[in-house]
């Protein structure tokens, strides 16, 4: 008897037995809350390092959540890392309080040579930024897993 997989019910049937598969969504993908303009810089301006005071063992897809509160003087902050940052008008309208995209967290190190790296911090190495349609939700400290109602609103290609 061949095995049948039911993705909607998330189960595998084989030889008359039913095995429930744990959903990967919400268990594997993690989220980090970052203030604007840094979340925007990661997804649109080539920011390939996230500076943190702590190390993480996590590797894989990382949702970028824009904190509810943005940094003051975002253009001035970005000008420390870019010769031509976006205009103040563009930066004033950045979205907050939502998940804006996903990157791949591929390493965590000290001593990165990236222009975005701040000496003395852990440098989370980010690759492959992919913006998504914003999904509103409340952020948290540290790495966190989105609640099921938020996961349901994410693009399906992220939750498979």
C-alpha positions as CSV (number, residue, x, y, z in Angstrom):
1,X,0.0,0.0,0.0
2,X,1.6,3.3,-1.0
3,X,2.0,6.1,1.5
4,X,-0.3,9.1,1.1
5,X,0.6,12.6,2.3
6,X,-2.1,15.0,3.2
7,X,-0.5,18.5,3.4
8,X,-3.7,20.2,4.5
9,X,-4.2,17.9,7.5
10,X,-0.4,17.6,7.9
11,X,-0.4,13.8,8.2
12,X,1.1,10.8,6.6
13,X,-0.9,7.6,6.1
14,X,1.0,4.3,5.6
15,X,-0.3,0.8,5.9
16,X,-3.4,1.8,7.7
17,X,-1.5,3.9,10.3
18,X,-1.7,7.7,10.5
19,X,1.4,9.7,11.5
20,X,0.9,13.3,12.3
21,X,3.8,15.5,11.1
22,X,4.8,18.5,13.1
23,X,4.3,21.7,11.2
24,X,7.6,23.3,10.3
25,X,6.0,26.8,10.4
26,X,6.7,28.6,13.6
27,X,9.1,26.0,14.8
28,X,12.0,26.6,12.5
29,X,11.7,30.2,11.4
30,X,12.7,32.9,13.9
31,X,12.1,36.6,14.0
32,X,14.2,39.5,15.2
33,X,12.8,42.9,16.0
34,X,15.0,45.8,14.7
35,X,14.3,49.5,14.8
36,X,14.0,51.5,11.6
37,X,16.0,52.6,9.6
38,X,18.0,49.4,10.2
39,X,15.3,47.0,9.2
40,X,14.9,49.0,5.9
41,X,18.7,49.0,5.4
42,X,18.8,45.2,5.7
43,X,16.1,44.6,3.2
44,X,16.8,47.4,0.7
45,X,20.2,49.1,1.2
46,X,22.6,46.2,1.4
47,X,23.1,46.0,5.2
48,X,24.6,42.6,5.5
49,X,25.5,42.6,9.2
50,X,23.2,42.9,12.2
51,X,25.2,44.1,15.3
52,X,24.2,42.5,18.6
53,X,25.8,42.2,22.0
54,X,25.1,38.5,22.1
55,X,25.9,35.4,20.1
56,X,23.4,33.1,18.5
57,X,23.6,29.5,17.4
58,X,20.6,29.9,15.1
59,X,21.2,29.6,11.4
60,X,18.5,29.8,8.7
61,X,15.7,32.0,7.6
62,X,15.2,35.1,9.8
63,X,12.1,37.3,9.6
64,X,12.8,41.0,10.0
65,X,10.3,42.8,12.2
66,X,10.4,46.6,12.3
67,X,10.0,47.8,15.9
68,X,7.0,50.0,16.8
69,X,9.5,52.8,17.6
70,X,12.0,54.1,15.1
71,X,15.4,55.6,15.8
72,X,15.7,59.4,15.9
73,X,17.6,61.0,13.1
74,X,17.7,58.0,10.7
75,X,19.5,59.8,7.9
76,X,22.3,60.8,10.2
77,X,22.6,57.2,11.4
78,X,22.7,55.8,7.9
79,X,25.2,58.4,6.7
80,X,27.8,56.8,9.1
81,X,27.7,53.7,6.9
82,X,26.7,55.1,3.4
83,X,27.9,58.0,1.3
84,X,24.4,58.7,-0.1
85,X,21.7,57.7,2.4
86,X,18.0,58.0,1.4
87,X,16.4,61.4,1.9
88,X,14.9,62.3,5.3
89,X,11.4,62.4,3.7
90,X,11.7,58.8,2.5
91,X,13.0,57.7,5.9
92,X,10.2,59.4,7.9
93,X,7.6,57.1,6.3
94,X,9.2,53.7,7.0
95,X,6.8,51.2,8.3
96,X,6.9,50.1,11.9
97,X,5.3,47.4,14.0
98,X,5.3,44.7,11.3
99,X,7.3,42.0,9.7
100,X,8.8,43.4,6.5
101,X,10.9,40.6,5.0
102,X,13.2,37.6,5.5
103,X,16.9,37.1,5.3
104,X,19.2,34.1,5.7
105,X,21.3,34.2,8.9
106,X,24.4,32.4,7.8
107,X,27.0,33.1,10.5
108,X,27.7,34.9,13.8
109,X,31.2,36.2,14.3
110,X,33.4,39.0,15.5
111,X,35.7,41.1,13.3
112,X,33.6,41.3,10.1
113,X,35.0,43.7,7.5
114,X,31.6,44.9,6.4
115,X,31.0,48.6,6.5
116,X,28.0,47.9,8.6
117,X,29.9,46.1,11.4
118,X,30.4,47.9,14.7
119,X,33.6,47.0,16.5
120,X,33.1,45.0,19.8
121,X,29.7,43.5,18.8
122,X,28.8,40.1,17.5
123,X,28.2,40.4,13.8
124,X,25.3,38.4,12.5
125,X,26.0,37.7,8.8
126,X,22.9,38.2,6.7
127,X,22.3,37.1,3.1
128,X,19.6,37.0,0.5
129,X,17.2,39.7,1.7
130,X,13.6,39.2,0.5
131,X,11.0,41.9,1.3
132,X,7.4,40.8,1.8
133,X,4.0,42.5,2.1
134,X,4.1,43.9,5.7
135,X,2.4,41.8,8.3
136,X,1.5,43.7,11.4
137,X,2.4,42.2,14.8
138,X,3.9,43.1,18.1
139,X,7.7,42.6,18.4
140,X,9.7,41.0,21.2
141,X,13.2,41.0,22.6
142,X,15.7,38.3,21.5
143,X,14.9,35.8,18.8
144,X,11.2,34.9,18.8
145,X,8.8,32.7,16.9
146,X,5.7,34.4,15.4
147,X,2.3,33.3,16.8
148,X,0.1,31.1,14.6
149,X,-2.2,34.0,13.6
150,X,0.8,35.9,12.2
151,X,2.3,32.9,10.5
152,X,-1.0,32.4,8.7
153,X,-0.6,35.9,7.2
154,X,2.9,35.3,5.9
155,X,3.5,34.3,2.3
156,X,3.0,30.6,1.8
157,X,6.6,30.2,0.4
158,X,7.9,31.2,3.8
159,X,5.9,28.7,5.8
160,X,6.4,25.5,3.8
